[in-house]
Amino acid sequence: MKISFKKNYRFASKSAFFTGLFASLIGMLLLKYLFKLEQEIVLPFGFLLFLLTVVFSFIILQYRAERFIYNRIKKIYDDVALLESSPFANQPITTDMETLSRKVKKFAADKKLEIEMLQVREEYRREFLGNVSHELKTPLFTVQGYIDTLLDGAMEDETIRKKYLKRAEKGVERLIYIVEDLDMITKLESGELHLEISEFDIIELIQSVFDLLEMKAEKKKIKFHLENNDASVYVRGDKGKLQQVIQNLLVNSIKYGKEGGETEVSVMNFTNKKIVVRVTDNGEGIEQQNIPRLFERFFRVNKSGSRSEGGSGLGLAIVKHIVEAHKQKIYVESEFGVGSEFSFTIEKVKSR
């Protein structure tokens, strides 16, 4: 690091002034009362003594301050210079203790904040890796268990062979599902996944998702209902990604919905330029303390239940990232034991 020295004369100036003042007063008192000289001689002598003392004191004090203090302060700058990214290290060295103290305090505060952020990131990284490991281990061990059983002799029984191979296939499908979701959310967070914007009918898209999930909903006797006054509502966005948003929200409503329940999707005007899509269910609802964490990766309200239903634990996190990639907002309201409502906005196309 190239060292530049920012000189400060405050300490030497003040010290020299008071030293000169003190010396001139002592000198004048000695001349007047000890040597009995006239005032006409004492005053000019005192003034001359003051000037000489100030000049010599300033030179000596400034030199000593620069040599003595500079060498010690330089050590602080050299230590900080080890952190190449620090703007503090590139600033000129000052001998002004007040300025130096202020700089060091600011540097310490910035580094403390940086360390806290790194600790949060490290905790997040550990939690994320732990969750990924857990999510991948479950289907892997399932597949391994069925294959080991087949290899141990169950292969000879055709009925058991087919049953175990189908279960192993489901485990592999879940692995693929988790990896694909991880890949998508990574691309969304890094900005690598670009949106293919087009204009399309959101009502038609919702209806197609209803048809896609009809059999899944039928297993829990959950009915889908579309609440909308218009036959068609055209919006602007990435059709494929928004289909995944609606699909993930509906899958979530099935997963946590009551047997024989109902999920309603409504499309309403939000502003002149936006509509809001609401997905409302009468399922088990979410406790208030869990709502802030709903969109975190791998967060589950009911860990055992949701794992038995399948899924990657990334559904709502993907929903949030896709909606925010469209520069829109997603909202959630829920009452435990009553149900939940997820809603998101999307840009509306003017009437055709």
C-alpha positions, 0 to 999 in steps of 0.5 A: 500500500502506498502511504500518503501522510496527511499533516495536521498542525492543530496540536503543534499550533495550540501548544506553541501558542500557549508555550509562547504566551507563557514564556513571554509573560515570564520574560516580561515579569522578570525584566520588569520586576527583577531588572527594573526595566522600563515598560517601553523596553519590556513590551517589545521584548515580550512580543519578540520573545512570544514570536520566537518561542511560538516559531521554535516551539511549533517547529520542534513540537511538529517534528516530534509529533510527526516522528513520534505519533506518526510511527505509532499511527502508521502501525494501525494503518499497516494492520488495516492495509492487510484488508485490501478491500478496506477504503480506510487503508487507502486514506492518507495517514493523519496525526489528528487523534480525533479524526483517527478515532472517528475513522477507526470507530467507523471502520470497526462498525463497518467490519462488525456489520460485515462479520454479522452478515457473514455469520448470517450467510454461513448459518443460512448456508449450513441450514440450506446444505443440511436441508438439501442433504435431508431431502435427498437422503430420504428418497435415496434410502427408499430406493436403496432399500427396495433395490436391496430387498430385490437383490436379497431374493425378492426378485423371484416373486413377480408381484413383489418385484413389480410393487418394489420397482414401482416404489423405487421409481417413485423415489427416483421421480421425487429425486428428479423433482427436487433437483429440478426445483433446486436448479430453477430456484438457483437460476431465479436467485442468480438472475440466470433464468430469463422470462419469456414475456407474452400476452395470454388469457389467465382464465384459460391458464387457470382452467388448464391447471385445474384439469392437470390437478383434477385427479390429485384433488379427487384423491382428497375429494377437494373441489376447485372453483373459479370465481370470475365475472369475465370470460377472458382476462388477458395479462402480460407475463411468462405464461409457463412460469405463471402456470407453475405459480398457480400450480404450486399454490393449488398443490399446496392447497391440496396438500394442506386441505381438508378431506372434502374441502374446496379451493377457490381461485378468483381473478379481480382488478387490483389497479387500472394496470394490474389484476390480483389472483387469489387462491383460497382454501378451507384447509388447516390454516397456518399459525401466525408465527410461521407466516414470515417463514413460509417462503423460505427454502425447505420450510415446512409447517408440518414436516412429517405430513408434507413429506408423506405428500411428497414435494421438494419443500421449494414450492412457495420459495419458487412462487415468490421468486417468479412473482418478484421476477415479474416485479409484482407482489405476493401476499398471504393471509391465514387463520389457523383451523380456518384456511389460507389465502395466497394472492399475487398481482400481475400486469393486466393487458388493456381490453382487446 
